[in-house]
């Protein structure tokens, strides 16, 4: 299987390592340091188009919609290199409408698009145990399954194109609402002389401490002076903006999401 992977960041890098271990893989990232980590395990491509010239299936795990659009349809983008019947997997958390836009641009080239959101985090990706939520044609999902299985312990075909990322965005919404509530509870408990460790002990006993909240609690204790908390806050704000946009498009009220969006910087960055 000839594969490609573009976007070698926090979660993209371990995903790409799993893909490279299972196939003949070409990788691309704008960061030379990120590329250097693949020098002995994958082909290093100069552009997305070069990845496309090599691969039958390409995963994209870049930051946002603008980067997805540039990677696929920009100058030296994937569509300049992919052959007919190739498949693009969009792992980035972006609007389902963008997935449809990319599919429309890819169709004249004979190229197919699936959305394939992932959840679980970098450590889980390294173990090949992500949960991957896919939207699109069932036959294409089956064609992509070997690549998806290299980093996933569960592959959920959520429905038609865009459904995988809609599911991912809804799942993220629940996580961020939990984070906002946990942050508020920590501050309120502290005001009454109860520390975070004691609150966490009770949350463990009644099942409130999810893996995501456990990680968040640890991050509070290890906040650094660098921009990592601000980066986490910006990602949360982006994802909650997507929730509000999805709700508006479907005429589904999302007042809690809209309010939580304004709490993320305080929750993650203090």
N, C-alpha and C positions, 0 to 999 in steps of 0.2 A: 504494500500500500504506500503510495507516494502522498505525503501530507505536507501541510504548511501550518505555521503558527505565527501570528503577528500580535505583539504586545506581551513583553516579558517582565511584567511588573510583579507585585506582591503575590497575586494568585495566578497570573498568567505564566510566570516562570515555572512553578512546579507542575502546572498542567502541561506545558510544552515539554518538560523533561519526561513526563510519562508518555506523551505522544512520540517523542524521539526514540524512547526505549523500545517502542512497539512497531516502529515504521521507519521508512526512509523520509526524513523530515527536513524541511527548510524553514528557517526562522528569521524574523526581522523585528527590530526595535530601534527607536530613534536614539537610544542610549548605548554608546559603545561598551560601557561596563556591563550592561545587561547582555549584550551580544557575546562578550568575551566568555561568559559563563557557559556558552554552548559550543565553544570552539572545537571540542573533542567529541561532541555527541550529535551534532546536526550540521547541515549545510547553512552557511551564513549568507543571507541574501542582502543585496545592496538596496533593493526597493521592494515594495509590495508586488509590483509587476513581476519581479524576478522570482518571488515566492510562487506566484501564479503559474509561471512557466514550468515550474517543477511539479506542482501538486495537483492531485485530483480532488482533495478535500482540504479546506483551509479554515482554521479557527482564528477568530479575531477577539482579542481581549484588551482593547484599548480603553481610554478613560471615559469618553463621552460621545455624544452623537456627532459632533463636528469631526472628531477623529475617525469614527466609523465611516462617515461619508467620504472623508479624504482618503482613507485606506482603500476603500472599494472603488470609488469613482473619480478620485482626484488624479492629477498628473502622476504618471508612473504607478497608478493604482492597480489593484488586483484585476480589474476588468481588461486591462491592457495585456495581461499575461495568461489568464485562465483559458483553457480550451472548453469547447462545448461539452455540456453534461457535468462539468465540475460543480462542486457544492461549496458554498460559503456558510460557515457556522458563526453566527453573531453571539458571542458570550457576554459582551459588554451590556451593562444595565442601561438600556436606552428605550425610548418610546416605541411601542408596537407600530405606530404610524411610520417611523423611520425604517423599520424592517420592511414594511410594504413598499416604501419608496425605493429602497435598495433592490428589492426583488423586481420592481418594474424596470429599473435601470439595467439589471443583469439579464432580464429575459431576452432582449434582442441579441445577446451574445450566446444564448443557449445555456447560460449559467443559472444554477438554482441557489436559493437562499433559504436557510432555516434559522430561526432564533433558538438559542440554546443557553438560557441562563443557568448559572450554577450557584450553589450555596454550600457552605461548610467551612470555608476559610483555607488559608495557605497550607497549614499542617495537614488538614484532611486531603487537600489536593495532592500533597506529596505522597500520601498513602494510597492514592487512587480511589478514594472513597467519597467523592463529591456526589451530591444529588443534582442531576442535570434535568432541567425542564425544557422540553423541546416543543416548538410549534412549527407545523408545516405538513406537507404531504407524507403519508405513512410510508410509502415506498422509499422516499428520500431518507426518512429517518432510519429505515433498515439499512440503507447503503452507508449511512454515516455511523451506524452503531459500533463497528469495530474501533473507530477513532474515539467515539464518546466513551466506550467502555474502558479505554486505557486510563482514564482519570475518574471514572464514575463507578460507584457501587450500586447506584440506582439511577435509571433513566426513565423519566416520566414523559410520555407523549401527551402533552396537555391539550392538544387540539389543533386547530387551523393556524396558519401563519400569524404570529404575534401573540398567541396564547401562552407560549412558554415564558416570555418576558412579562406578560401581564401577571402570570402566577408568581414569578420572581419578585416583581414590584409589590404585590400584595403581601408576600411573605416578609419582605424587608420592612413594610409598614408596621407589621406586628412587632418586629424586633426593635424598631426605633421608638415605638410607643412604650415598650417595656423599659428601654434605656431611660427615657424621660421620667417614667414613674420611679425607677430605681434611684436616679439621681435626686429627685425630690424627696424620696423617703430617707435617703442617707442624710440629707441636710436637716430634715425635720427631726429625725431621731437624734442627731448630734445636738440639736438645740435643747433636747430634753435629757441629755447626758448619756445617750446610748450610742456606742460606737458602731462603725460599719461591720466589724467582725461579729458582733452580737446579732445585729440585724441579719447578716448573712446566715448565721447559724439557724435562726428561725426560718428563713426562707428555704434552707435545705430541708428542714423537717417537713414543711408543708408543700414542697415541690415547686415553689416560686422561683428558685434559683436555676434558671435555664443555662445551658452552656454559653449562650451569648452574653447573659448577664454576668456569669462567672468571669468571662474574659474582660468585660467592661469594668467590673470591680477591681480586677488586677491592674488594669490600665490606669485607674485612678490613683492607685498606690505607687505607680511608677511613671508618673507624668514627667516628661523631659522638657527641656527648654527649647528643643527644636520645634519644627512645624508639624510634627506627626499628629498631635491632637487637632490642629487646625485642618489638616488634610482629612482626618476622619469626619470632622464636622462638615466640611464642604461636600464630601460624598453623601452624608446623610441628608443635607439640604437638597442636593441634586435629586436623590431618590424620592424624597417627599414632594418635591416639585412635580416629579413624574406622576405620583399618586394623585395630586390635585388635578393635573392635566387629564389623566385618565378619567377621573370622576366627572370633570366638566364635559368631556366628550361623550360620556355615557349618560349624562344627566343623573349621576349618583352623587348625593351630597357627601363631602369629605371634610366636615368642620374640624374634627379632631386632628386629622392629618395636617390641615392648614395651620392650626395652632401649634402643633408639635414642631413644625418646621422652624418656627422662631425660637425654639428651646435648644436646638441641637448644638449651637456654638457654646452655650453655657454648659451643657451636659458634657461635651467632649473636651472643650478647651478651657473651661473655668471662667 
